Amino acid sequence: MGVRCLVSKLCIILMVLALVSVATIVTLWTLALTGGGGSGDTTAPWDRYRLPTSLSPLSYNVTLWPRLSPDNNTGLYIFTGKSTVEFECVSDTSLILIHSNKLNYTRLDNNHVAQLFTSGKDPAPSIKSSWFQLQTQYLVLQLNGRLHHGQKYHLYTEFTGELADDLAGFYRSEYVEDGMKKVVATSQMHPTHARKTFPCFDEPAMKAVFHITLIHPPGTVALSNGMEIDVLNTTVDGVAVTQTMFEPTKKMSSYLLAVIVCDYTSISATQGDKLIRIWARRKAIESGQGNYALNVTGPILDFFQDYYNISYPLSKSDQIALPDFYFGAMENWGLVTYRETHLLYDPVTSSNRNKETTATIIAHELAHMWFGNLVTLRWFNEVWLNEGFASYVSYLGADYAEPTWNVKDLIVLDDVHRVFAVDALASSHPLSSDEDSIILPNQILEQFDAISYSKGAAVLRMLSDFLSEPVFVQGLSTYLNSFAYSNTVGNELWHHLQMAVMDNNVSLPCPVRDIMNRWVLQMGFPVVTIDTATGTVSQKHFLLDPESNVTVISPYEYEWVVPVRWMKSGEVQTDVWWLKKQTEVNLGMRSGASWVLGNINVTGYYRVNYDLGNWERLLNQLHSEHQVIPLINRVQLLDDAFNLARAQLISTTLALRTTLYLSAETEYMPWQSALDNMQYYYLMLDRTEVYQPLQDYMKKLVTPLFMYFKNMTGNWTQVPDGHTDQYNQVNAVRTACRTGLAECQNLTSTWFRQWMDDPQHNPIHPNLRSAVYCSAMATGGHAEWNFTWVQFKSATVASEADKLMSALACTSNTELLQRYLSYTLNPTLIRKQDATAVITSVAGNRVGQSLAWDFVRDQWTYMFTEYGVGSFSFASLISGVTARFSTPTDLQQLQEFVEAHKGSGFGSASAAVDQALEKTKVNIKWLDQNQQEIHEWLQKTI
C-alpha cells in the first residue's frame, strides 16, 4: 500500500507539472501569434468574436458571378467569386484572421485556400496552416514568418457560396412576371453578413475602399454602390456573360456594400450634379409605381445637404425595390435597398399611409448617407445613435418634402409613446451598452429594437429642443466634418454639441454630456409629478409594474436632469425649467384655480402626473373647450393617464374619464392615442364579461365621429383634404365596424360584395381598404376569404398585397385561420419575410390568439432552426403571440415554453422573451386589480 501511494503521488505531481507546462506553452504561443499581450486574456485569438487590431484593411478587389439558374448536379443556386484584400500591418503578427461564413474555397497553387503577397521588396511569409473557425466565423491563416508594422500585403482567395433564399449576405429573391419566374441576386450585408459573400474584415471600424466587378447573364442589370464604369460582353468558362465594373466606393464599412443582378428597369432624374435612379420590376416601373419615390428623393437629398452643411458625397443615389427583404430598408451607400411596400407607391391602389411610409423611410435611409455611412459608430453597442438619429430626422426630411402633412408631430404617436411601453419595463435596457457586452451576432441583432430606434429618436428630439435646432445642427455639422470617412463614439458628438453650446452662449444646468449620459446610460425614464397646491415637482423612475424588481444598477440611481416646458391656463412659459434633483420647488406652478400642463408638445422623454385637483381642472377644460389644450398635449393627457393608471399612480376610472370628451374630438392624434390605449383593454378583457360593455361604450364614443366623416365626405363619396383627417376617417370606419355599428358593417359588406361581383373594378378607396377588407373578413365566410386569397396571390402592387394579407387574418372562422397559419411554412404561399406578420396578425384576432400560440409552440424548433435570423423576426413573433397573456395559465404555458427551449436559446428574441414574461405577470395583476372597477364604470356610463 505504501509503495502504491508514493507512485500515485509521483504520478499526480508529474501530471500537474505537465499540464502547467502545456498551459504555459499555449499561452506563449497565443501571445506570439497576437504580437504580444497586454490584456492578460489567454483566449486564442480565433476564439474571440472581435478581430485583433494588428491588421487594417485598405481596399478590396472583388469579382462575383451569381448563377440565376440552379446547378444541374446539386439543384442549388450558387455564386462564385474571387477576392484580393489589401491590408496594412499595424503591429507585428504571424496570424491572419479574416471573417468567412458558409463559403467553400478553392485550394490554390500553394496547397492552401489563400495566397499572401506583398507590394514591398521583401517577400510575404508563406502560409503554415489554414483552417476555418466555425463558431467565430473566421478563416484562420497561421504564417511561417511575421508580418511587419507599416507593410502592406495582399490576400487572394477564390470561393463558392450558395445563393440561398435566406435573405442574408448574397441571396436569391424570386418573383413572377408575365407568367415567368424571375430571379434576383441581391444582398443584405448588415450587420454581419458581408462575410457570407466574400472573406473580409467584417466590423464597422474596419473601413476600406471596395472595387467591385459583377459577372451576369446578358440582358440583365448589375448594380453596386458605385456607378458602372465599364460594361463588357465576354465569355467566361465557355459561357457568354456581361461583365460590369463599378467605380471604387468611398472608404466605408463592409456592412454598407451592396451587389445586385436583376432584370429590372429604372426611372431617373438629376438633382444638381447627382444622378437619382429608382429601380423595380419592369411592370412596377411601367405602371408609375416608382414616380413618387423619384419625386421626393431629390428634395430630401437637398434638405439633408443643407441640414448637415455637407454635400452628398457620392455621384449617384440608386434606390431599389426588392420582392424579398428582411428589413424595411437598408442604407447601403449609393444603393439603398427596400421592401417593395416601402419604396413603391401606386396612385391608384396605395393609401396615403403608404405614401407617408415611402416618404419617411426614404428620408430615414438618406439621413444615413451622412450619419452612419460618412461617419460610422465604432461598434454596435451604440447602434441607437445611428438609428435613433435617422429616425428623428426622417420626420424633418419628410416634412420638407410634404410640408402640408404636419408629419413632424406624428413622432409622438409613432415613436415616443410606442417606446414608452417597452422602456417602462424592468426588463428594458439602456440605449448604450459596454462595448464588450455586445459581441455575438445575435447580441448585435438584438440592438436593433424599439429602444434604439424610437427612444433614440425621442431623446435626440429632446436634446435638439432644449439646445435649439440651430445649435444642435451646428454641433452636428462640426462632428460630421471632423470624423468624415472614419469611426467615432457617442461621446464625441456630445463634445461637438458642447462646443456649439459655448459658441452660442446657451445656458444649461450642466454640460451636454452630463445631461445626456443620464438618458443614455440608464434604462427607463421618469414620471414627473407636479403638485399645483405647493409647487413641489418630483421625479421617479416610471415602471408599469411598481412592484417589479429592477436588477439593472444605474450609475445615476435612476435620476435624470429633466427639461420641463410648461404652460399655465393656456399661457406657455417661455423658458425651460430644469428639474435637476429628485424633488424641487417651482412656485410658479402653484396654480390656485388655474390648471398647469407639463411637457408641452411632449418634447421631453417623460410622463407627467399631477395632484387630483389639477387633473380635475384639466378634465373640465377638455369637456368645455378642448382646443385650448394644444393638440399634442391632448394626446399626452390620454396616454399618460392610461399608463399612470396601469402603474397605480392614478385610478383607472380617472384614466377612462379622459376619453369622455372624444365624442366632440375630430382630430386624428388624440383618437389614435385613445384607440392605442383602449387596445390594451381589449387585449386584457375580450375573454371576460367586460368585453361587451367595452364594445358598447366604444360604439357610443365613435358614432359621432363616423357620422362626422359621413357628412364631410358626402356620404363616403369624397376624400377628406387633410392628411391626418384621412387617417381619422379610417379610424372611424374601422372602430365603428369593429364595435358592431350596423350602418358601418352594411356599408363595408356592400362595397366588398360589389368588388366580388366585378373583380376588375375595386370600388373601395385605397385609404379605406385595410379597414373594409378586415370588416368584410370578420363578418363573411369561406367565399369572402377565398376571394381575398386569390386577390392577394394575384396582386401586382406590394402595398395592396399587404392589405389583403393582413385582412385574411381577420376572419372569425378557426378552420380558415389554421389553414392560413400553415401557409407560413410554405414560402411559395407566404414569403419568408411576411411569415412573422401573418402569425402575429392571426394572434391579434380575438378568435385566433390561441391558435397562433399553439402554432408557434408546435413549430418553434422548425422555424428557429430552418428559417434562421434572416427570415423571421423572432422578437416580433414572441411579443405578438403573447400580447393577450393575462392569466396564470398563460404564464405557466409561457414558462414551460421557455424552459423547453432554453437549451437552444432564443437568439435575437431573448430580450423579447424576458419582456413577455414580465408583461404577462403585470397583466395578471392588472386584470385582478381593475376588471371589476372597469366593468362598473362602463355599466354606469353607457
N, C-alpha and C positions, 0 to 999 in steps of 0.2 A: 504493500500500500504506500509506504513512504517513498519508494523509488518512482512509482507511477505519479505521485503527487509532484515530485521535483520535475519530472519530464513535462507534465501538464503545464506547470508554471513557466518552464522554459519556453514551451510552445506558445503560450499566451504572450510572453514578453516579445518573442521574435515576431509574432503576428502583428502586435501593436506597432513595433518598430517598422515593419514592412508597410503597414497602412499609412503611417506618418510619412514615410519616405515617398510613397506613391502620391499622397496628397501634396507634398512639397513639390514634387516634380510637376504635377498637373498645374499647380499654382504658378510655378516659374514659367512653365510652357505657355500658359494663358497670358501671363504678363508680357512674355517675349513677343507673342503674336500681336498683342494690342499696342506694343511700343511703350510699355511702362505701366505703372498702375498707381495712381494717387488716390483712387477711391476706396481701395480695400475690398472691392467686390470681386470675389473669385469665380463668379459665374462665367462659364465660357462665353465669349462674345456672340457666338451663333445661337446661344440660348436666351439672349436678351432680345426684347422686342424693338428696342431702339437701336438705330445704326450707330456705330462708333463715329467719332468726328475726325478720324485720321485721313479720310478721303473726301473730296468735294467735287461733284460733277460740274463740268463746264458746258458740254454740249453732247447731244445725241444725234446720230445719223441713222434713222430707222426706215426700213422698207417693209411694207406689209402687203400681203396678197390674200385677201379673203375669197374663198370659193363660195359662190352663191348657189351652187348645186351640191347635193350630198355626194360624198365619196362612194365610188362604185363598190369598193370592198367592205367598208365599215358602215356605210349608210349615214355617217356623220358629216356635218358641215365643219370645215376646218379653215384655218388660215395658216400661212407660212410667213416667216419673217427673218430678217437679218438686221443686226444692230451693232453699231460701234459707239461706245460711250467714251468720251474723253473726260478724264478727271485729273485733278491735281492732288498730289500727296501733301497733306497738311502736317502730318507727323509720321516719322519713320514707322513702317509696319511690314510684316511679311504675310499679311492676311487681307484678302478682299472679301467683303460681304456685300452682296447686291441682292435686292429683293427679286423674287421669282415665285410665281404661283401657277400651278396647273399648266406649265409649258414643258414640252418634250424637246430636248436639244439634240442637234446633230453632232456626232463625235468628229472632231476636226483632225487635221494632219498631225497635230501633236498628241493625238490619242486622248484629248480632253474635250470637254464641251465648250471651252472658251480659249481664245488666244490673246496674249498680252503683248503689246508693242509699246515702244516709246519713241517720241519725236526727238529725243536728245541723242548725244553721242554714245552714251553707254547703253548697251542692250538691256531690255527688261528682263527681270528674273523669270525663269521658267516656272511652270506650274507643277508643284509636287504632288498634290492630290486635290480632288474636287468632289463635292457631294451636295445633296440638297437637304436642307434642314426644314422639314415639312411644317413643324409646329410654328416656327417663327418666319417661315416663307422666305428663306434665303437660299441663294446659290453661294456656296462657300468655296473659296479658292485659297488653298494653302500654297505658298510660294517657296521656292528653293533659296531665294535671297530676299533682300529688303527693298521696299520702295522708299525713295528718299524725299525728304521735305523739299518742296518747291518744284519738284519734277512733275512733268505731265505725261500721262500714259493713255493708251487706247486699249479697250477691251472689246473683242469681236465675238459675236455669237450668232448661230443660226438655230431656228426653233420652229416648232409647230404647236398650235393650240386649237382647241375646239371652239368653233363659232356657235356656241350654245345659245339657248333661248332663256338664259338665266338673268338677263338684264344687268350684268356686271362685267366690267372690263370691255373687251371687244366681243360683241354679242350679235345675235341674229334677231331681227324683228320681221314679221310677215304680215301681209295684207292681201286682199283680193281686189283686183281692178279689172273691169270688163271680163269677169269670169276667170281670170288667170291669177294664180298665186304668184306674188312677187316677194322677193327677199331683200331686206335692207341689212347691210353690215354696218352697225353703229357702235357707239361706245359710251360707257359711263365709268370714268376713271376714279371719280370721287367716291369715298375718301381714300381707299387703299386698294384700288383695282387696276392701276396702271401696270403693276407687277404681273397681272394676269394677261397682259398684252405683249410686253417685252421686258427683259431684265432692266431694272432701273433702281436708282436710289429714291425710293418712294416715300419721302417725307416732305412736308411743306417747306421746310427751310433749305432743302437741297435743290435750289433753283438752278436751272440751266436753259440753254437755247436748244430748240428741237428742230432738226432738219427732217422733214417727213416726205416720203415717197409712197404712193399707193399704186398698186397694180390691180386692174379691174377689167371686167368684160367691156368690149367696145360698145358704145351706145349708152353706157351708164355714166353717172356723175360721181366724181370723187371730191370730197371736201375735207378740209382740216382747218386749223387755227389761222394759218397764213393764206395769202392769196395764191392762186395757182400761177406758177411762173413758166411751166413747161409741160405741154401735153403731147405725148408721142405714141403713135400706134406702132407696135412692135410685136415680136414673137419671143416668148419665154418658154423653154422646155417644150417647144413644138406647138405651143398654144398661142393663138392670136389674142393679144391683150392691148389695153391702153395703159400707159404709164404716166401718172401725173405727179409732178414735183411741185412743192409749195415753198413760198418764201420762208426763211427762217423765222421762228417765233421770237418774241421778246424773251428776255430772261424770266422764266416763270416756273412754278411748281408743277410736278408731274401730274397732279390730280386735275389740272386745267387742260390737259391735252384732249383733243377730240379728233377722231378719224371716222369718216362715213363714206360708204359706197352705196348708191341707190339709183333708182330710175325716176328721180324726181325732176320737177321743173321749178322755176322761180320767177318772182317779180322783183324789180329793183328800182332804186331811186338813189340820188346822191344828196347828201347834206353837207354843204361846203365841199371839201375835197374827200369826203368819206363815202364809200360805197355801202349801201344798205341793201341786203337781199333777204327775202322771205322764201324759204324752201318748203315744199309739201308735196303730197301726192298730186299727180297731174290733174285729176278730176277736181281736187280741192282748190287748186290754184285757178283752174279754168272757170270755176263757179264763183270766184271772187272771195273765197274764204280767207285769203291772206291779205286782202286790201287794208283792213282796219289796222292790223299789226304794222304794215308798212307805213301807214299814215301817222301813227303815234310814235314810232321809233325815232324818227328824226327830231321832233320837238323834245322828246325825253332825253335824247343824247345831248341836245343843245342845253337843256336845263342843267344836266349834271356837269357839263363843261363849265358853265357859269358858276354853278354851286361850288364845285371843287376848285375853280380857278385854275384848271389844268386841262389842256386839250385831250380829246380822246386819243390814246397813244397808238392805235392801230390804223391800218389802211382801209379796213373793211369791217363791217358788222353783219355777219350771217346769223340768221335765226331759222331753226328747222323744226318742223312738227313731226313727231315720231308716233307710230301706232302703239308701240310697246315701250314704256319708260317708267322706271320705278318712282323717281321723284317727280314733283310737279314740273321742275325745270332745273337746268344746271348751267352755271355761268362760265362754261369753257371760254377762254379768252379769244374772242373773234368768231366763235362758232357756238352759239348758245343753243342748247337742245331743250325741247319742250314736249310734254304730252300734247297731243293734238287739241284736247279741250282747252288748253291754256294759251295757245297761240292763235288758233283759227277761230274766226268769227263769221258766221253766216247771217247776213242781214235778214234772210227770210225765216230761218228756224231758230236762231240763237236769241237768248233773252238779254235784257240789259244787265243782268248779273253776270252773264257770260262775257259781256263787253267790258264790264269793270274788272273782272278777273284777268282778262287779257291785258288791259292797261296796267294794272298794279303789278302783275307778275313780270311783264316786260320791264317795268321800272325797277323792280327788285333785282332782276338779273343784270340790268345795265348799270345799276349802282355798284355792283361788284366789280365792274371793269376797272374801277379805281380802288375802292375799298374792298380788299380781298385778293385782287389779281395784281394790280400795280404794287400795292403794299399788302403783304400777307402776314398773318399772325404766325409766330414761330411754331406753335403746336396746337393740337386740338383741344387743350384744356381751356382755351379762350375762344372757342367757336362762337360764343354768344356775341362777342364784339363784332365779328364779321356778319353773322346772320341777323342779329338784332339791329345793327346799323342799317343793313339793306332793307329790313322790314320797315323801319321807321321812315327812311327817306323815300321808299316806294310810294308812300302816300303823297309826298311832296311832288315827286315826278309825275304821278298820275293826275294830281290836282293841276299841275301846269298844263298837261295835255288836254284835260277835260275840266276847265275851271267852273262850269255850272253845276257840277255834281256835288260839291262840298264834301269830297271824299276824305279829306283830312280828319273830319270829325269821326269817321267810322272806325278809326283806330281804337276808340274807347270800347266799342262793342266787340270788334273782331280780334283785338289783341289784349287790351288791358283787362277787361272783365273775363275774357277767356282764360287767361293765365292765372288770375286771382284764384280760380277754383283749384288749380294744382298747387300753387305756391302757399296755400293755406293749410296744407297737409304737413304732418310731422315727417313724412317720407319725401318731402321736397329736397332740393339741393341748391347750393349757391350757384351763381352764374359762373364764377371762375373756380377751378379746382387746382390742386397741386399738379404740376406737370407730370410727376412720377406716378400719379394715381390713374392716369388715362394712357394705357399702353396697348391693350389688346384691341383687335379690330372691332369686337362687339362693344367694348367700352367707348371707342371712338364714335361708333354709330349712335350709341345712346345719347351722346351730347347734342344731337340734332333733334331737340324736343321743344315743347312749348315754352319751357323756361328760356332756352337760348334765343328763340325767335321772338316770342311775344313779350316776355319780361325784359329781354334785351332792348326791344323797341321802346317799351314803356319807360324804362329808366333813362334811356338816351333822350327821349322826348322831354322828360322832366328836366334833365340837365340842360338841354337847349333852351327850355323855357326860363329857368332861373338865371342862366348866363345871358340870355337874349340870343336870338338866331344869328345876328351878325358876329357876335363874339365867338359863338360856337363854330361858325363856318370859318372864321379867321384861324382859330386854333387847328381846325381840321385840315385846312389847306397847307399850313406850315408842316404839319405832321406828314401829310402825303408827299410833299416835296422832299422832306428830309429822308424818307425811307423808300423812295421810289425804286422799284426792281429789287427790293430786299425784304427782309423779315423783321418783325418787331414784336414787342409785348405790350399789353394794355397800359402799363404804367407810363409808357412813352406818350400815349395820347393824353393822359391826364397832365403830363408835363407841358405839352404844347398848348393845351387849353388854359393852363395856369399862366403861361406867358401871355396869352391873349387877354386874360383877366387883368393882368398887371398893366398891359399896354392901354387898356380902356378904363382903368380905374374902377372896375366893378367891385362893389362891396359884398364880400362873402363872410360868413362867420368863421370859416377856416379854409385851408387850401382845397382845391378841387379834388385832389387825390384823397384827402381825409374824408371829405363828404361822400365821394363815390365808393370808396372801399367798404363803407357800411352797407351799401346797397348791393355790392358785387360779391363780397367775401362772406356774407352771411345769408342764409336762405330766408325766405319769407318776406313779410312786410308788416308794418304796424297798423293798428287801428288807432286813430287819433280821436280822443274823446274831448268834446268841448262842453263845459258846464257854463251855460249862459247866465246862471244865477250868481256865480262867483268870479267868472273869467278864468277859472282854472282849466288848463289844457294839458292833457297827459297822453302818453303813448304806451302801447303794449303790443307784443308780438301777437298777431291775429292768427288764431287757429280755429278751423271749423269745429273741431272737437276739443273743447277746452280741457278735457281730461287726458288728452293724448300725451304720451311720453316723448318729449323731444330729446333724442340722444345725440344729435349733432351739436357739438360745442361751438359756440360763436365767439370769435375773438373780441366782439363788442357787446357781449351779453344781451344780444337782441335789443339794442337801442340804435336808433337812426338819427341822423341830422335831417330834419324834415322841413322842406319849404312849404309854407302854408299860404295859399292865396284864398281870400275870403271876402264875403260880402255881408252887409247888414241891411235888412229891409230894402233890398233891391239896389243898394249902392255898393259897387265893387271898390274895395280898398286898394289903393294904388301900389303900395309896397308889399313885397313878400315878407311875411313874418316867419322867423325861424324857430322851430322847436328843437332845442339842442340837447335837452335832458329828458328824463322820464316825466317830470312834471314841471310846468312853468305857469306863470300867470300873465294873461293879456287882458288888462282891464277894459280895453275897447270891446272885448267880446261879451261883456256883461250887457245884456240886451233889454232887460225890462220887458215891455210889452212887444218888442220887435223880435224878429227872427234873425238868426245867424246861419250862414251857409258856408261850410268849409270845402276847400279843394275845388275852386272854381274851374269849370271845364275839365275837371279830372286831369289836370296837368301833373299832379303828384301821384306817385305809386303807393297809395294807401287808402284805407277806408276811413269813414268819419262817423262817429256816434255822437249823440247829444243827450242832454238831460231831457226827461219826458216832457217838460214844459215847452222846450224848443221844438221837439218832434210834433207836438200838437199844433203849434203855430205854423209849422211848415205844411202839415196836412191841411189846415184851414186855408192856407194860401193856394195849395193845389186845387182845392174844391171851389174856391171863389174866383180865382183868376190865375190859372196855372202858368200862363205865358210870362208872368213876372219873374218866375224862376227860369234861368237860362236852360235851353233845350238839353244840353249835355248833363246839366245837374238834375233835371227831371229823370234822366236815365240813371244817374248816380243814386238818387234817393231810392228808387225801386231796387236796384241791385244791392246797395249797401244794406237796406232794411231786411231783405230776404236772407242775406248772408249773416248779418248780425243776429238775426233770429236763430239761424241754424247754429250759431256759436253761443246761444243762450245769453246774449247781451241785451236783447230786447225781446218782447213777447212775439210769438207767431201771429197773434191777432193784429198787432201793430203793423207788421210787415204786410199782411193781407189788406189792411186798410189803405195802404199806398196805391193799391190797384183800383180802388173805387172811382177815382177821378177819370179813369181811362175811357169811360163812356162819353167823355167830352174831348178826348185827345184824338187827334188825327195824324200826328207826326209819327214817322217810322221808328225812330230810335227808341223812344220810351216804350212803344208797343213791343218792339223786338226784345228789349230788356225784360219786360213783363213775361213775354212768352218763354224766353230762355229760363227764367226763374220758375215759372209755373210748370215747365217741363220736368223739373226735379220733383215737383209734387205729383205729377202724373207717373213718373217712374216709381215713386215710392207707394203710391196709393191706388194704382189701377188694378191691383189684385185684391182690393179691400172694398168694404161697403161705402167708402168715401168717394169712390170713382164717379158714380152717377151724380151726386150733388156737385162735385167739382165740374163735371161736364155741363150741368145746368147753369152754374154760375158763369163759366166762361162763355157759354152761348148767349147769356143775357148781356155780358160785357161787350161781346164782339158784334152783336146785331146792329147797333147804331153805326159802327164802322163799316159793316157790309153795305148798309143802305146808303151811307155817305159816298162810297165808291160807285155804287149802282147809279146814283144820281149824277155824280161827277162825269161818269163815262157814257152817259146817255143809254142807260140800260145795257152796259157792258159792250157797247159798240165802238168806243173810243179808248185811247190810251192816255193816262194822266201825263201832264207835261213834265213834272218834276221827277228827277232820278229816284229819290227816296220815296216819293209818292207812288211810283210804280212798284217799289219794293213792298210798301204797306198795302197796296191793293192785293198783292199775293198773300200777305199775312191775313187779310180779311177773308179772302176766299178759302184759304187752307184751314183757318181756325173755325170758320162758320161751318164748313162741311164736316170737319173732324168732330165738332161738338153736336152734330145732328141737326143743324138748321135745314129744314126741308127745302126751302127755296134754293139754297146753295146746292144741295145734293141733286135736286131735279135739274138745275142749270148744268152742272158738270156732266151728269149722265146723258143729258140731251146732246151736249157738244160731242161727247165721246161716241155716242151712237151715230151721230152724223158722220163722224170720221170713219167708223167701221163700215158704214154703208157706202162710202166713197173714199177708199184708202189713198187715192192720189191727191186728194184735196183736204188738208187738215185745217178745220175752221178755228182751231184753238190758238189764241195769240201766244207767241213764244214765251212771253213773260209768265203766263198763267199755266203753261203746260205741266210743270212739275206738280203743282197743286191739283190740277184737274186729273192728270193721269193717276195720281195716288188715290184720289177720291173715287174714281171710276173702278180702280182695282179693289178698293176696300168694300164697295157696295156690289161689285159684279161677281162673276163666277169664272168657270173654265173658258167660256167664249172670249171674254174680255182679256183674260190672261194670255191665252194662246195668240190672240190678235196682237197683243203688245209684244210678245216674244218674237213673232215674225217681223214686226216693225223694227224691233231692236236689232235683230240679226241682219236686216237689210239697210239699216241707217247708213247714210254716206257722210253725215256730219257728226263729228265726235260728241259735241255738246248735246245734240238730240239723243244720241245713243245713251249718254249718261243719264238723261232724264228718264228715259224708258227703263234703263237698268235699275234705277232707284225705285221706280214705280212698281216694278214686278214684285218687290218685297212688301208691298202694301196690302196684298191680298189677305183675306181672313181665312182662306182655305189652307188647312195644315198640310194636306197632301201636296198642294202646289208649292208651298214653302219648302217642304222636304225635298221635292224634286229640284227646286232652284238651288238649294244648298249643295246638293250632289253635283250640280253643274260646275261648281267652283273647282272641282278636282279634275276637270277636263278642259285644258287650255283652248281646245277648238270651239268650246261653247262660251266660256268666260275667260278672257285673257288673264294671265297670271297677275298682271298689275292691278286688275279690278277685283280679284277674289276677296281681298280683305273688305272692300267697300260693300260687296254683296252680303257677306256674312254679317257684318255689323248693321247693315240696313234691315236684314231679317230680324236681328236681335232687337232693333229699335221698334219693331212691330209688337204690340201687346200680345198678340197670338203667337208670335214667332220666337220670343226670347228664349224659352226653354228648349225649343228645337235647335236654335243656334248654339246654345251652351252644350247640349248633348252632342251636337255635331263636332264642335271644337274638341271636346274631350275625347271623342272616338277617333278623330282624325289627327290629333295633335302631333303624334310621333311622325306620321307620314308627312304632314305639311312642314314640320320643323326640319326634317332630315332631307326630304326630296326637293322642297321648294327653295329653302335657304333664304338668306337675308336679302338677296337681290329681288325677290318676288313678293314676299309677304311683309306687310308692316305688322309684325307680331305685337308691338306695343299698342297699336290702334285696335288690333283684334281683341286683346285682353281687356282693354278699357271698354270697348264696345259691348262685348257679351256679358260683362259683369256690371253694367251701369245700373241695372234694376235690383241688384242684390241687396236685400234688406231684411232677411230672416235668418235665424240660427241655422236652418237647413242650408240656405245659400252659402253661408260662411263655412259650414262643415264640408260641403262639396268642393268649395274653392280650396280649402286647406288640404283636402285629400288629393286634389288635382296637383297642387304644388308639391306635396310630398311624393307623389308618384313620379314626377318628372324632375325632381331636384338633382338627380344624378347627372342627367344630360344638360341641365341648366335651361335658362330661358333666353339666352343670347341678348339681343337688343331690347327684349321685353322685360328684363329683370326688374327695372325700376317700376314699370307698369304693373307687374305682379305685386310688388310691395304696396303700391298705391291702391290697387284693387282690394287687397286685404284690409288696409286701413279704412278705405271708403266704406267697405261693407260693414265694418264694426261701427263706424259713425252712423251709417244709415239705420242699423238696427236700433241704436239708442234714440236716434231722431224719431223714428216711427213710434217707438214706445212712448216717447215724451209728448208727441204732437198730434197723433192721429185723432184723438178724441176732441182736442181743442179745435182743430180744423173742421171736423165734422159738425160740431155745434155752431161754429161761426158761419159756415156755409148754409146750414139749415135756417139760421136766423136771417141771412142776407138775401137768399134767392126768393 
